Amino acid sequence: MKHKTLGSSDLVVSDLCLGSMTWGTQNTLEEGHAQIDRALAAGINFIDTAEMYPVNPVSAETTGRTEEIIGEWFARSGRRSDVILATKHSGAGLAHVRDGAPISSKTIPQTIEGSLKRLKTDYIDLYQFHWPNRGSYMFRQHWTYDPSGQDRAATVAHMEDAIGALQREVERGTMRAFGLSNESAWGMAQWAAAADRVGGPRPVSIQNEYSLMCRMADTDVAEACINEQIDMFAFSPLATGLLTGKYQGGKCPEGSRMSLNENLGGRKTARAFAAVDAYLQVAQDHDLHPVHMALAWCRARPFMGSAIFGATTMEQLELAMGAGEVTLSDEVMRALDEVHKAHPLPY
């Protein structure tokens, strides 16, 4: 498993990251712990979670359960120092978390304290803002995205206020580094500039959806990553399972994400299945497993820090981890670009 320094931080992370969002709904505590044990044995040292997890479904009753499962593993194993732990502060609008309050200098300390308690730790390695207060074009909102109502002065003032609060947490020792999620290139640059002005932590990562099927980050976000030393932390690199091929031909395996979320959050389209067929053909032509191909492609991107994958079975975990040893040829990379040109933005 390859490791790299994340952005401008001192966090050294594996370039595959273990996602945890199903622990507490689709996966039990014991299954979550088994996944952590196996991932660490394979060289993965990076785990991503969030205060709002688990998902499938998101509910007031389960919020925080995933962090609690990870906290129990820390307590049982005593191996906190072996893990680079990333978690997230929910943004505005999630009604059952702080009554939907936006991120602010007031919410940051109490939110960090809540996560620390559930995680049974006294520090968080990478603390991320889950989505911007002003909204985001992620999760299929790009089709109707309209930023014209944004208040630039208020946004910048919020950023400076939040950076100040984060700096106080760094000084307290409760967090080591700061990351963004579901953010735009403009937002990334503004957060970095705000940190430079007020002297707080600069963002070192951006966690956005990114895969062969969702390449919106390839232009402006990629440029911001390179120039601001902010690494991509890709979620859904398998396009919520579409790129595995398991949903082709009308299939919907029992217990799969599609069986719980029928349209895969807007990703289930006729164009998506046609694109998957083309990507599966590339894998077949080059004797690659499609899971390995999709994850290895993410790992090879020049602005990539780590690709997050989730698994609901140990078999899926083992398969995904195998991508850590796969390097794609220039021929395969060119073939994947040709499919992208023929099937852009399939959902």
N, C-alpha and C positions, 0 to 999 in steps of 0.2 A: 504494500500500500504506500503510495507516495504522500509526502507531507510538504506543506509550504507555509510560509508566514503570511497571515491574513492581512492584506492591505498594509497600512503603515503601523500596525500594532506589533506587539511581541508575542501574539498568539500563534503557535505552530499547530496547524490542523491537518487532518487527513483530507485528501481531495474528494473523498466520498464521506457524506455525513448521514448519520442515522436519524431519520425522522421519527417522531413519536406520536403523531396526532391521533392515531387510532387506539392508543393505550388507554383503556378505561371505557371504551364502547366495543369496538370490534375485537380488541385484545384484552386479556385479563392482566392483572398485576404480574402473575407468574410468567406469562408469555412475554410481557415487556422486559422483565428482568432477564429472561433467557436470551432475548435479542441483544441486550446490552452486553451480557457475558460473551456471547459469540462474536459480536462486532469488535469488542476490545481484543479478543484473542486473534482476530484477523488483521489487526493493525489500525482499525478505525478508532479515533480518539475524540470524535466530534459528535455531539448530540444536540439536536434542535427541538425546542418545545415552545410553549406559549401559555400565558395565564388562562386563556380562553379554551384550551384543549381539554378533552378530546372533541373530535368532530364526528360526523356521521351517526347521530346529528349533534349539532351544537345546542346545548340546553343549559338553563340556569342550574339544574340539578347536578350536572356533571362538570361544570366549569371548575377548573383547578385540579381535577382528578389526575390528569397526566403528570403534572408537576409533583403531586403527592406520590405517584408510583415511582418516579425517578428518585424522590427523596427517600423513600423506603429502601431503594437499592443502595443509595449512599450509606444509609444507616446500617444496613445488613452487611455490606461488603467492606466498608471503610476505605473505599478506593476513590474518594472525591478527587484527589490530585491526579488521577489517571485520565480524567475526562475534561475536555474543553466544552463547557456548557453554555448554550445559547438559549435565551428565552425572550419573550416579547411582552410589551405593554400594549394592551388593546387601545385602538383609536376611538374617535368619537362615534357615537351611534349604536353601540352594542348595549341594548337597554338593560340587561341583567348584570352588567359590570359597571359599577359606579354610576348607575342610572344613566348610562350613555354619555357621561362627561367626556369632554375632549382632553387630550394630553396637555398637561400644564405643570408648572413648578409645584403646584399643590398636589397633583395626583402622583407624581413620580416617586416621592419618598414612601407613601403608603402602599403603592403598587409594588415597589421593590421589596418592602418589608413582607408583604403577603407572599410573594414568590419565594423569598428566602425561607420563610416559615414552612411552606409546603415542600420545598426542595430539601429541607433539613441541611442547609449549608449557610455559610456566612458571607459568601461572595458569588457573583455571577460573572462568568468570563466575558460574554458578549451580550449586552443588553440592547434590544432592538425595539423600535417603535413599529407596531404591526402595520399601521397604515396612517397616512397623513390626516390631520384634522380637516384640511381643505378638500379632502376626497382624493380619489385615484382613478386612473383609467384601466386598472387591472380588473381581472374577473369579468371579461367580456364587456366592460363599460366603455371600452375604446370606441365602440360603434356610435355612441351618442355623446362622447365626452365634450364638455364645453367649459373651459376655464374662465370665460369672460366675466363671471360674477365674483371672481376671487379679489380679495383686498390685499394687495401686495404688502402694504405697510403693516397690517395686522399680522400677516403670515411671518414676516421677518421679525417682528417684535416677539411673537410666540417662539420662534426658533431661538432667539437670544435668551429668552426667559428659561426655556427648557434646557438649553446648554448649560446655563448657570446652575440649575438644579442637578444636572448630571455631574458637573464638576464637583459639587459638594458630595455626591455619592462616591466618586472616585477617591476623594480625600478621606472619606469614611472607610474606604476599603471594601465597599459592598459591590462594586463593579470594576472591571478592568478595561473594557472597551465598549464602544458605542456603535450600533449598526442601524440601518434603515431597512424598511420593507415596503413593497408596493409603492415605491416612490419613482418620480420622474427624473430625467436628467437635470432639469432646471432646479428641482427640489434638492437633488444631491449637491449641486454646486452652491446653492444658497445655504444649506446646512454647513458645508465646509467653510464658507466665507463667514458665517455667523460664529463658528468656533474660533476662527482666526481672530475675529474682532474681540470676543469676550474672554478668550483664553480657556475655553472648555474643551472637552474631548471632541476631536474630529471624527466623523463617521469613517469606519474602516471597511464596511461591508454594505451591500445592498441585496436584500433577499426579494427577488421578483420571480414570477413564473418565467421559465425559460426551458425550451426543449426544441427538438426538430420541428415540432408543430406550432411553436409559439416563439418566434424569433424577433419580437418587437425590440429587444434590447440591443440588436446588432449594430445600430447606428448611434443615436445620440447618447443612450445610456452607456454603451461601450466606450465612447469617447470620454464621457465623464469619469468612468471607472479608471481608465488609463491615466488621465491627466490629474485626477484628484487622489490617486492611490486608494481607490475604493474597489474592493474585489466583489465580483458577483457571487452570490450564494443562492444557487438556482433551486427553486422548488418546482415540483411536478415535472422532473426531467423525462419521465415516461408518459407524460400527457395523461395523467390519472389512469394509467394502465392501457390506454389506446395503443401505444407503441409496442406493447407486448404481443399484440395480435389476438388477445383472448376474446375481444368483442366482435371480431370480424364474422361475417356471415350471419348476423343476427344473434350471436351467442351472448349470454349473460350469466356467467357462472354464479352459482349460489354463494352468498357471502361476499361477493365482489362489491366494489364501490358502486358500480352501475346498478346493482340489485338494491342498493340503499338510496341512491341519488340517480333517478332514472335518466336525466339528461346530462349528467356529469358537469353540472354547473354551467350549462350552455355549450359544452364542448361536443356534444353528440349531434353531429350534422352529417348529411350525405357527403359533403366535401371532405369532412374529416376521415371518413372510412376510405374514400378514394385515395387520399394522401397516405394513409397507413398502408394500403395495398402497395403503393409505390415504394415506400420505405422498406417494407417487408421483402420486396423483390431485390432491393440492393443487398440486404442481409443475406438472402438466399444465394445471390450471385457470387458473393464473396465468402461464403461459408462462415457467417457470423451469426451468433444468437442475437435476435433483435434487441433484447435487453442490454446485452454487452455493447452493442453498436450505439444505442441511444445514449447510454451513460458515458461511454468512452468519448463520444463526440462532444458532450458537454465538458468533460474534463480537459479536452484539448483546446478549448476556446481561450484566446490570449488574455481575457479579462476575468477568467474563472478562478474563484477561490476554492469552492467546494460545491458539489452537487448533492442535494438532499434526496434520499430515497426512503420510502416507507415500505414496510412488509407486514402482512397479516399472518404469514406462515413462515416457519423456519426454512422451508424450501425456497420461498421467494427471497428471503434474506441471503441464503447461500448463493443463489443465482446472481443477485445484484452485486454482491461483493466480488464476484468473479470478474466484473468489469474493471476492477482496479489493476488487473494485469494485462489489459487489452490496449493496444495502440493501433489506431486506424491508419491505413496507408493513404498516401496522397490520392490514389485512384478512388478509394472509398470516399474520401472527403469531397472530391469533385463530384462524384455521383450523388452524394447527399445534397450538395448545393443545386444540382440540376433538378432534383425532385422538389426542392424548396421553390425554385423558380416556376416550376409547373403547377405547384399547389401552395401558393402563398396564403397566409392567414386563413387556414381552413376552418377556424371557428372564432 
